[in-house]
Amino acid sequence: MKFELLLLGKTKDSYLAEGIAEFTKRLQHYTKVSVKCIQHKKKSQWSEEQEKEEDGRLLLSHVPVGALKVALDFRGRQFTSEGLADLIGQWELQGIKQVSLLIGGPLGHAKELVAQADLLLSLSQMTFTHDMTRLFLLEQLYRAYTIKAGEKYHK
């Protein structure tokens, strides 16, 4: 299975970018993973809703045909680390070949993107910056794979 994180804009803080690179590298031992930063341009005359809609269209346009769409959203389902490992195992058994993880901008996701998502995923009830969310998501994927492998990282 392949995971692709689809992100709007580059990670601003170098320490977060380094962590993202580190967990992307660690995950390569277990699965294919890529991080794709998509450039988006806000037009000054756009309302917040128009900006969300354009960001949603942009993200969805980069999702490969047939990929499972997982949108990170505060209203989404929360899992324990073990639960995420089980979910990944279920996806593997179902023969899912690619999972696109969609992280929107600070305004959240457009209704269209939410409606098209196969799963809304929330990492926490707390609010994190979008850059931190990128790192936390990759760390949790890594943790899930170490759980599946029975390794000590999770302890």
C-alpha positions as CSV (number, residue, x, y, z in Angstrom):
1,M,0.0,0.0,0.0
2,K,1.1,3.5,-0.7
3,F,0.4,6.6,1.4
4,E,0.5,10.1,-0.1
5,L,0.1,13.2,2.0
6,L,-1.3,16.0,0.0
7,L,-0.6,19.4,1.6
8,L,-1.2,23.0,0.7
9,G,2.0,24.9,0.8
10,K,5.4,24.1,2.2
11,T,6.2,23.5,5.8
12,K,7.4,26.8,7.3
13,D,9.4,25.7,10.3
14,S,12.7,23.9,9.6
15,Y,12.4,21.7,12.8
16,L,9.0,20.4,11.6
17,A,10.3,19.9,8.1
18,E,13.2,17.8,9.5
19,G,10.7,15.7,11.5
20,I,8.5,15.2,8.5
21,A,11.6,14.1,6.5
22,E,12.7,11.7,9.3
23,F,9.3,10.0,9.7
24,T,8.9,9.8,5.9
25,K,12.3,8.0,5.8
26,R,11.4,5.7,8.7
27,L,8.1,4.7,7.1
28,Q,9.9,3.6,3.9
29,H,10.9,0.4,5.8
30,Y,7.3,-0.6,6.0
31,T,5.4,1.0,3.2
32,K,5.6,3.5,0.3
33,V,5.0,7.1,1.4
34,S,5.3,10.4,-0.3
35,V,4.6,14.0,0.7
36,K,3.4,16.3,-2.0
37,C,3.3,20.0,-1.3
38,I,0.8,21.8,-3.6
39,Q,1.2,25.5,-4.2
40,H,-2.0,27.4,-3.9
41,K,-2.7,31.1,-4.5
42,K,-5.2,33.1,-2.5
43,K,-6.9,35.8,-4.5
44,S,-7.5,38.9,-2.4
45,Q,-11.1,39.2,-3.6
46,W,-12.0,35.7,-2.6
47,S,-14.2,35.1,0.5
48,E,-13.0,32.5,3.0
49,E,-15.6,30.1,1.5
50,Q,-14.3,30.6,-2.0
51,E,-10.8,30.0,-0.8
52,K,-11.8,26.8,0.9
53,E,-13.6,25.6,-2.2
54,E,-10.6,26.4,-4.5
55,D,-8.3,24.6,-2.0
56,G,-10.6,21.6,-2.0
57,R,-10.7,21.4,-5.8
58,L,-6.9,21.7,-5.9
59,L,-6.4,18.9,-3.4
60,L,-9.0,16.6,-5.0
61,S,-7.4,17.2,-8.4
62,H,-4.2,15.6,-7.1
63,V,-5.8,12.4,-5.8
64,P,-5.1,9.5,-8.1
65,V,-8.1,7.6,-9.5
66,G,-9.1,4.8,-7.2
67,A,-7.2,6.1,-4.1
68,L,-8.9,6.0,-0.7
69,K,-9.4,9.6,0.3
70,V,-8.8,10.4,4.0
71,A,-9.4,14.0,5.0
72,L,-8.0,15.3,8.2
73,D,-10.8,17.2,9.9
74,F,-11.6,18.2,13.5
75,R,-15.0,16.5,13.1
76,G,-13.5,13.3,12.0
77,R,-13.2,9.9,13.7
78,Q,-10.4,9.5,16.3
79,F,-8.5,6.3,16.7
80,T,-6.1,4.9,19.3
81,S,-2.7,4.1,17.8
82,E,-3.6,0.4,18.0
83,G,-6.9,1.2,16.3
84,L,-5.1,3.0,13.5
85,A,-2.8,0.0,13.1
86,D,-5.9,-2.3,12.8
87,L,-7.5,0.1,10.3
88,I,-4.4,0.0,8.1
89,G,-4.4,-3.8,8.4
90,Q,-8.1,-3.9,7.2
91,W,-7.2,-1.7,4.2
92,E,-4.4,-4.0,3.3
93,L,-6.8,-7.0,3.5
94,Q,-9.2,-5.1,1.3
95,G,-6.5,-4.7,-1.3
96,I,-6.4,-0.9,-1.1
97,K,-3.4,0.1,-3.1
98,Q,-3.2,3.9,-2.3
99,V,-4.4,6.2,0.5
100,S,-4.4,9.9,-0.1
101,L,-4.2,11.9,3.1
102,L,-5.6,15.4,2.6
103,I,-4.5,18.2,4.9
104,G,-6.2,21.5,4.1
105,G,-5.4,25.0,5.0
106,P,-6.2,27.0,8.1
107,L,-9.8,27.5,7.0
108,G,-10.5,23.8,6.9
109,H,-11.9,21.7,4.1
110,A,-14.6,22.6,1.7
111,K,-18.0,20.8,1.8
112,E,-17.3,19.1,-1.5
113,L,-14.0,17.6,-0.3
114,V,-15.6,16.4,3.0
115,A,-18.5,14.8,1.0
116,Q,-16.0,13.0,-1.3
117,A,-13.8,11.7,1.5
118,D,-13.9,8.0,2.3
119,L,-12.9,8.8,5.9
120,L,-12.7,11.9,8.0
121,L,-9.8,11.5,10.5
122,S,-9.2,13.6,13.5
123,L,-5.8,13.3,15.4
124,S,-7.2,15.0,18.5
125,Q,-9.9,17.2,19.9
126,M,-7.1,19.8,20.4
127,T,-6.2,22.2,17.6
128,F,-2.7,22.0,16.0
129,T,-1.1,24.0,13.3
130,H,-1.3,22.5,9.9
131,D,2.5,22.0,9.8
132,M,2.4,20.2,13.1
133,T,-0.5,18.0,11.9
134,R,1.8,16.8,9.0
135,L,4.4,15.6,11.5
136,F,2.0,14.1,13.9
137,L,0.2,12.2,11.2
138,L,3.4,10.7,9.8
139,E,4.5,9.8,13.3
140,Q,1.2,8.0,14.0
141,L,1.5,6.1,10.7
142,Y,5.0,5.1,11.7
143,R,3.7,4.0,15.1
144,A,0.9,2.0,13.5
145,Y,3.4,0.1,11.4
146,T,5.7,-0.6,14.3
147,I,2.6,-1.9,16.2
148,K,1.7,-4.2,13.3
149,A,5.3,-5.4,13.2
150,G,5.3,-6.1,17.0
151,E,8.3,-3.7,17.5
152,K,9.2,-1.9,20.6
153,Y,8.7,1.7,19.3
154,H,5.1,1.9,20.6
155,K,6.0,1.0,24.2
